[in-house]
Amino acid sequence: MEMRVSITQKGNIFAGKAPEIVQGKLLEAMYEATAFLEREVKSRTPKGVYGEKDGLVSTVQGKVAGIGTPVIKGIVAHQSKYGDVIEKGRTAGKTMPPEGYLIRWIQVKMGLSEYEAKRLEFVIRRKIGTRGFHGAQMFEHALTDNWSRLQSIFDRCGFEIARELNQ
């Protein structure tokens, strides 16, 4: 019985193209996942009194960092002074919200003039301080509710890498 084996060195993996293929495909997947999460967070973010153009939704942004390095990161974050409070909520018994922050909210939600809103603001701030409120958890829920979708994006990326390395 005679057995023969032949090995050929064909494909992108033997041509030295593996690092650029892997980096390129991972970068594509990270951009897709980051854009997807940004849309999900924005759809879950309370619109507030300033709406989508000037409110918290407008400060939610996604970006990919570490391009060209071994570690790339997809980041979805907000750039708002009150975004963390809306995300996590406020526990009961903590300090009141800062003075002046709720006037516009009171005006829009209750249909009051600025003068009336300023008079009512202390009472509402005190109630929030004593009772607190639940957070919207838009970032946390966007991630946990869509974990399988994110997993599928990177699973598909792995298959694309394997296919291209074999060509």
C-alpha positions in Angstrom: 0.0 0.0 0.0 1.4 3.4 -1.0 0.2 6.7 0.4 1.0 10.1 -1.1 0.5 13.5 0.3 1.1 16.8 -1.4 1.0 20.2 0.2 0.5 23.3 -1.8 1.1 26.8 -0.5 -1.8 28.7 -2.0 -4.1 31.3 -0.7 -3.9 34.6 1.1 -2.6 33.2 4.3 0.6 32.0 2.6 0.9 35.3 0.7 1.4 37.3 3.9 -2.0 39.0 3.6 -3.5 37.5 6.8 -3.0 40.5 9.1 -4.5 43.0 6.7 -7.5 40.7 6.0 -8.2 40.1 9.6 -7.8 43.7 10.6 -10.0 44.9 7.7 -12.8 42.4 8.4 -12.8 43.1 12.1 -12.9 46.8 11.5 -15.9 46.4 9.2 -17.7 44.3 11.8 -16.9 46.8 14.5 -18.3 49.7 12.5 -21.4 47.7 11.8 -21.9 46.8 15.4 -21.2 50.3 16.7 -23.6 51.9 14.2 -26.3 49.3 15.1 -25.9 50.0 18.9 -25.9 53.7 18.4 -29.3 53.4 16.6 -30.6 51.1 19.3 -29.6 53.5 22.1 -31.1 56.5 20.3 -34.4 54.7 19.8 -34.5 53.9 23.6 -33.4 57.4 24.8 -36.2 59.6 26.2 -36.8 62.5 23.9 -37.2 65.0 26.7 -38.3 68.6 26.4 -35.7 69.6 23.8 -36.6 66.8 21.4 -34.2 64.8 19.2 -32.3 67.8 17.8 -31.2 69.4 21.0 -31.9 66.9 23.7 -30.1 63.9 25.1 -30.6 61.9 21.9 -28.5 64.4 19.9 -25.5 63.7 22.3 -25.5 60.0 21.8 -22.7 59.1 19.4 -20.8 56.0 18.3 -17.2 55.8 17.2 -14.5 53.2 16.5 -11.2 53.7 18.3 -7.9 52.0 18.0 -7.9 51.7 14.2 -4.6 50.2 13.0 -3.7 48.8 16.4 -4.2 45.2 17.7 -7.1 46.3 19.8 -10.0 48.1 18.2 -13.0 49.3 20.3 -16.5 50.3 19.4 -17.7 53.0 21.7 -21.3 54.3 22.1 -21.6 57.1 24.6 -23.3 60.4 25.4 -21.9 63.9 25.9 -24.5 65.3 28.2 -24.3 66.6 31.7 -27.5 64.7 32.8 -27.2 61.6 30.6 -25.9 59.4 33.4 -28.8 60.4 35.7 -31.3 59.5 32.9 -29.5 56.2 32.3 -29.1 55.1 35.9 -31.9 57.0 37.7 -31.7 58.6 41.0 -31.9 56.8 44.3 -34.2 58.0 47.1 -32.8 60.0 49.8 -30.0 61.6 47.8 -29.4 65.3 47.2 -31.9 67.3 45.1 -31.1 68.0 41.4 -29.2 71.3 40.9 -31.2 74.5 40.9 -32.3 75.7 37.4 -32.0 72.4 35.6 -35.7 71.6 35.7 -37.3 74.9 34.8 -37.6 74.1 31.0 -38.9 70.6 31.8 -41.6 72.0 34.1 -42.6 74.6 31.5 -43.0 72.0 28.8 -44.5 69.2 30.8 -46.9 71.3 32.8 -47.6 74.2 30.4 -46.5 76.8 32.8 -44.8 80.2 32.3 -41.2 80.6 33.3 -42.2 82.5 36.5 -44.6 79.8 37.6 -42.0 77.1 36.7 -39.4 78.8 38.9 -41.8 78.9 41.8 -42.6 75.2 41.5 -39.1 74.0 40.8 -38.0 73.7 44.5 -41.0 71.4 45.3 -40.2 69.1 42.4 -36.5 69.1 43.1 -37.2 68.2 46.8 -39.6 65.4 45.7 -37.0 63.9 43.3 -34.4 64.1 46.1 -36.6 62.2 48.6 -38.2 59.7 46.2 -35.7 59.4 43.4 -36.7 57.9 40.0 -36.0 54.9 37.9 -33.5 55.3 35.1 -34.3 54.7 31.4 -31.3 52.3 31.1 -31.1 52.9 27.4 -27.5 51.8 27.0 -27.7 48.8 29.2 -30.9 47.5 27.6 -29.6 48.2 24.0 -26.6 46.0 24.8 -28.3 43.2 26.6 -31.4 43.0 24.4 -29.3 42.8 21.2 -26.4 40.7 22.4 -27.3 37.8 20.0 -27.4 40.3 17.1 -24.0 41.6 17.9 -22.7 38.0 18.3 -24.0 37.2 14.8 -22.2 40.2 13.3 -18.9 39.0 14.6 -19.7 35.3 13.8 -20.3 36.3 10.2 -17.0 38.3 10.4 -15.1 35.1 11.4 -16.6 33.2 8.5 -15.6 36.0 6.1 -12.1 36.0 7.4 -11.7 32.3 7.0 -13.1 32.4 3.4 -10.8 35.2 2.4 -7.7 33.6 3.9 -8.4 30.4 2.0 -8.7 32.1 -1.4 
